[in-house]
Amino acid sequence: MFSNFLYFLIALIIYTTSELFETVKSFDNSLVFASFMISALFVFICHIAFKRLSKKASENPYGNIDHLINTYISHLSVLALVIFAVNIYGFKLNLLFSGIKLFDVIPTIEAIIFLGLFLLYLIIIWNAAYGVQKRYFAGKVSKKNFIMSNVSFSLPALLPWFFLSIVADILGLLPWQPVRQLLKTPAGEIGYIALFLVAIAIFGPVLIKKLWNCKPLEPGLPRTRIEGVCQKVGLKYSNILKWELFGGTMITAGVMGLVGRFRYILVTPALLHSLNDDEIDAVIMHEIGHVQKYHMLFYLFFFAGFIACNFVFFEPVMLLLYIFEPVYKLFEFIGIEKNTAYPILISTTLIGSFILYFRFVFGFFMRNFERQADIHVYHFTDDASPLISTFYKIASFSRQSIEKPNWHHFSIGQRVRFLEKCQSTPALIKAHHLQVRKLIIGYFVLVIILFGFGYSINYGMAKEAFGNFIAENILFQQLDVDPENSGLHAVVGDYYYNKKNYEKAIDSYENVLRVDYENVHALNNLSWLFATCPKEEYRNRKKALKYATRALEQKREAFILDTYAEALFVNNDIQDAVTAAKEALNRSKDKKEYYKSQLQRFEKMLNP
């Protein structure tokens, strides 16, 4: 189920990165039909896949069918993402509503419509899977309940984005210029996102409980027992809710909320009916472990860390991808030009970094947090056998192998064995808590370092050096493509001159003159370099006057006259240098003080 969170967020990235691809002037209506056909093919693939799986389940009801169901759903969900990407990147369906004022003013509405298209693909998968999946539920679950449970469980992943986007749209409509200007600054954007993350973390559970249709657990022995456990450990909460996920047939519980007033404890009917009193206590102690070990607070920082690093690295990474020439040669080999390959690289990099971060880094922390919550029961009791027996019941009712892998939990077998090891060797409990603490510290240190580095190259001290590095690579790539372009050679000359690589600057300017004999920019800069170069070995007063004279023959402007005056000066023609400097001052429209100081310098030498 947690995988659906990732699928929705990846679909959101696909939609938001569609602007990177080259747009067309008008939408081709025939592409709607093409989209319909590829969607119909997807429906057929889903139907055939689960029909075959259903047949396999009938032939071998005790096989590893439940694991295969999840595998099929995962693979088809990835295929749904591919088809969604084809619709957005290839068919450009997002242009279907272009020109409609409502969508231009509030673009979040258009985004919701297209994310709804991806949701439709997932519903197609769940609809096809229900026929075989229903055999493995502990109780009766209708198709409607099965689909709606999947939908409602997945949607909270989009809540932060939705509220951030819709409020940003509303603020864009308001005539509050100072606020709008503030939000355009890096500090304003970071502050805005941070404020919303905190607000969602605090108040989000109120909305999620409504989205999941959770009702207060009715008074009775189970509620009294849960209340007793919470009171014993001093846990503050708003309410205990009945979580009827998949018809309430799943044996699970949860806790959500950073603040006690908005914190909810969730329990499913199957958990209350299947577990004895001690087992229920153990499950609640596990959930309390998440709260008392501040796991939910860390999850907030985990999201914030990803957003912060993405914020400072997005533009630098885009620039680095642009100059990553070897990849473009591979694209050219298969017939894809750079202007198409570039947005492909950006979107795949964004999606890849997101998957790596959440699937592997976040998953790693989640597994260790679950293990920490498991051993939290030893904080209240010396015996974890009720929690162990709960795990075995979960495996039995779900008909899953206890060794079934899970990206965000250790397998049931691994969790049971670790609990048993901790019971026989209590030192392992303290060791694991210490390990988690070190991991958290390491994470924060790494994020701070990465954010600092990204901020430096994007806004701080390293910005100029990074910009020069990018400019150099782009410049030389363009020069390889168009070696006869004299303008590019001139820019290369300027680049080397600013880097104080005078030898290469001279070569570059002379390359300009080989292509464009009368290029004023190259003539003027060469003359100035030969006349004033800080390194004596590159000075050449004869060439300086030669190039300055040729430049002056093309244009008689202040900056050229200034160079000509300098060339005359180094050739000891002081009188003509003064004359040229006076004309430069008279013709100048700005930098008057500079030209005046030049004239005074020459006159001083004329009349010592």
Secondary structure, 3 states (H helix, E strand, C coil): CHHHHHHHHHHHHHHHHHHHCCCCCCCCCHHHHHHHHHHHHHHHHHHHHHHHHHHHHHHCCCCCHHHHHHHHHHHHHHHHHHHHHHHHHHCCHHHCCCCCHHHHHCHHHHHHHHHHHHHHHHHHHHHHHHHHHHHHCCCCCCHHHHHHHHHHHHHHHHHHHHHHHHHHHHHHHCCCHHHHHHHCCHHHHHHHHHHHHHHHHHHHHHHHHHHCCCEECCCCHHHHHHHHHHHHHCCCCCEEEECCHHHHCCCCEEEECCCHHHCEEEECHHHHHHCCHHHHHHHHHHHHHHHHCCHHHHHHHHHHHHHHHHHHHHHHHHHHHHCCHHHHHHHHHCCCCHHHHHHHHHHHHHHHHHHHHHHHHHHHHHHHHHHHHHHHHHHCCCCCHHHHHHHHHHHHHHCCCCCCCCCCCCCHHHHHHHHHHHHHCCHHHHHHHHHHHHHHHHHHHHHHHHHHHHHHHHCCCCHHHHHHHHHHHHHHHHHHHCCCCHHHHHHHHHHHHHCCCHHHHHHHHHHHHHHCCCCHHHHHHHHHHHHHCCCHHHCCHHHHHHHHHHHHHHCCCHHHHHHHHHHHHHCCCHHHHHHHHHHHHHHCCCCHHHHHHHHHHHHHHHCC
